[in-house]
Each structure stands twice: as structure tokens, then as C-alpha cells.
Amino acid sequence: MVHRLPLTEARNNLGKVVRRAHMNNETFILEKDGIPIAALMNIDDFEDYLDTQDPKLIKQIKQSYEEYLDGKARPVEDFLAELNSSKKK
């Protein structure tokens, strides 16, 4: 869940806000004079966000999507069967 929070309130309750972000997977948009200036989220969500900014990953996703559009995709069952057989070797 995403909450909007004035910066002064976040500062006055920083421990509580961090705990909620960490324990409850909540995200906070911090505002100054009603204008969003920063966000606070748990580390797992932040690391996921950083992964989506990786140029190599973006390129792989685009390439995979193009292959899908070209009809080069295969059923997930086939992929999983191949993956499982390679693990057994």
C-alpha cells in the first residue's frame, strides 16, 4: 500500500515509518509543501526496482518480447520439462 506523508511527520516518526515499510511492505511518498520529493520503501522492493533499471535486463526483456511476437515462444510446460531434465543431469 502507498501512503502520502508530509516530510515533517515522517521525520518525527521515522522509526515507525521505517518499521511499517519493512514489516508491512508499505511504501511512503514523502511530501514537502504538498509536493512529492522522496519515497521510502522496503529494501526488497527497492532492489527489484534497481533490477528493472539494468540495461542488460531491459535488453533481454525486449528481445524476449520480440521473439514472442514473432511466434518463437514455446509453451511453459515444454520449457519447464527441459529445465527439469537438465537439472537431473
Sequence and secondary structure as in RCSB ss.txt:
>XXXX:A:sequence
MVHRLPLTEARNNLGKVVRRAHMNNETFILEKDGIPIAALMNIDDFEDYLDTQDPKLIKQIKQSYEEYLDGKARP
VEDFLAELNSSKKK
>XXXX:A:secstr
 EEEEEHHHHHHTHHHHHHHHHHH  EEEEEETTEEEEEE  HHHHHHHHHHT HHHHHHHHHHHHHHHTT    
HHHHHHHHHHHHH 
